[in-house]
Each structure stands twice: as C-alpha cells, then as structure tokens.
Amino acid sequence: MTPPQLVVHRDKELMAQAAAARLITKIVDAQASRGHASVVLTGGRNGNGLLAALATAPARDAVDWARLDLWWGDERFLPEGDPERNVTQAREALLDSVPLDPARVHAMPASDGPYGDDVDAAAAAYAEELAAAAEPEDHGPVPTFDVLMLGVGPDTHVASLFPELPAVRETERTVVGVRGAPKPPPVRVSLTLPAIRAAREVWLLAAGEDKAEAAAIALSGAGEIQAPAAGAYGRGRTLWLLDAAAASQLPRALYPPASA
C-alpha cells in the first residue's frame, strides 16, 4: 500500500474539469500501451459531475470510446431505467453522447432483470462477469482496472460499503448484495474492498463542506471497518481529489504543498 496522494482544487467545478482531463489522459495512455482501457465509474454528485465535465472536455475525442470497458463500483438495486440508478445518471451525463461499444458497458443487474429481486444472485452474476473479463496477467478474479473512481460519503462510505456493515468486512467475494444501507435505497450491489484494490489507480472524489470530516477521518489513520474510505487504495496509486471545502479539516501535515 502506497501513501495516498492529494490534490486540492479551488472549487467543485474546477475539480470536476481537472479530474476529467486527468481521466482522459489515463485512458489514452492505457489504450496506446495495451490497445484498450478499463474504468470503474462512481455515481453521486461528484462522479456525475466528472462525467458531465468529460462530456464537454475539448480532448474527449482523443479517447477511442469503442476500446473502453466501463464497470461500476456499486449500484442501487432498482428497476432498469430508474432515475436513481447510477447507470441511468451516467448515460444522461456522458455515455449516450459517445460511441461506446455496448458489449463493453458492464452495468450491474437491475431489480427487474433476470435475477428478479434476488440481490445476492445479481451480485454473484456481476462477480462472474468480472471474472470472465480477467486476463491471466491480472492474477485474480477481477480485471486490473486502469482507474477505479469512488465518491466519498459524509459517513466515509465508498461504493455501497458503509461503516460497520457486513459488506465492508468481506474478504473473499468481489461483489456483494447490500441490505439495510443507511442511505436510501437500502438494497444495493457493491464491489468489495478486495475488488477495489485490484485497480492500478483508485481515485477518491470529495467536494463540499459535508465531506470535510469524512476526508479528515479517512486520511488520518482510521480503520477501514469504521471508515471504509480508508481501506480503498490502488495497486500503484491512490489519489484523493478534493475541493477546498472538503479539504478544510485536513491536518496541515497532510495538505498537499502544490494544489490547483
């Protein structure tokens, strides 16, 4: 585990634009070196803000969208097309406006899909889809994602891994069904920490004063059971992208010397 790197931007709009530019560069570099790239998307206001910024970014057409695999870190277990589903919001923000290969857009199952309301079966099916996409060089049951993005909740949750709940304690499975989430809807599908840690880079997004305490807790040595964001890190790099409001409670020792 390498120490997290922090970048603090003036406000959430600048953070979204800079993160979008950073993501374009990562995707283009991965496609140049390996012919394809894989990214795990996150929902919420910061994840959707990044996608909206990417949709209007001048360099967005540098990406070969047909050679990009998209996955999700978690999903609300609701019917297909529900406006609260992360994939629905992602399509509106970006995906419907770029020429993706539909076979490479790996949405998590909906509650009216082939598994009905069985969230555990839906989670198991997504785990199987991840395993099928893993290459021998990945050395595990999920692909080595180029970038995995996570929004950080005010309670330090990431994906649908909430403090103290069973999902954050999972060490074997890569995807789990979540029941009783303290944030509606209560039933969700989520990657686990072992799956998150398969990524080359994990980016944690936090903007707004309501995220300041969570960022400070997660970056100050808290345990992952009490602060799931503290347990989210990448194989090669862990990057926290914050705005000034979300960084306002960080200890000065953590505050990055050069931020935009």
Stockholm file with secondary structure:
# STOCKHOLM 1.0

chainA/1-260         MTPPQLVVHRDKELMAQAAAARLITKIVDAQASRGHASVVLTGGRNGNGLLAALATAPARDAVDWARLDLWWGDERFLPEGDPERNVTQAREALLDSVPLDPARVHAMPASDGPYGDDVDAAAAAYAEELAAAAEPEDHGPVPTFDVLMLGVGPDTHVASLFPELPAVRETERTVVGVRGAPKPPPVRVSLTLPAIRAAREVWLLAAGEDKAEAAAIALSGAGEIQAPAAGAYGRGRTLWLLDAAAASQLPRALYPPASA
#=GR chainA/1-260 SS CCCCEEEEESSHHHHHHHHHHHHHHHHHHHHHHHSCEEEEECCHHHHHHHHHHHHTCTTGGGSCGGGEEEEESEEECCCTTCTTSHHHHHHHHTGGGSCCCGGGBCCCCCTTSTTTTCHHHHHHHHHHHHHHHCCGGGCSSSCCCSEEEEECCTTSCBTTBCTTSHHHHCCSCSEEEECSCSSSSSCEEEECHHHHTTSSEEEEEECSGGGHHHHHHHTTTCCTTTCGGGGCCCSSEEEEEEETTTTTTSCTTTSCSSCC
#=GC SS_cons         CCCCEEEEESSHHHHHHHHHHHHHHHHHHHHHHHSCEEEEECCHHHHHHHHHHHHTCTTGGGSCGGGEEEEESEEECCCTTCTTSHHHHHHHHTGGGSCCCGGGBCCCCCTTSTTTTCHHHHHHHHHHHHHHHCCGGGCSSSCCCSEEEEECCTTSCBTTBCTTSHHHHCCSCSEEEECSCSSSSSCEEEECHHHHTTSSEEEEEECSGGGHHHHHHHTTTCCTTTCGGGGCCCSSEEEEEEETTTTTTSCTTTSCSSCC
//
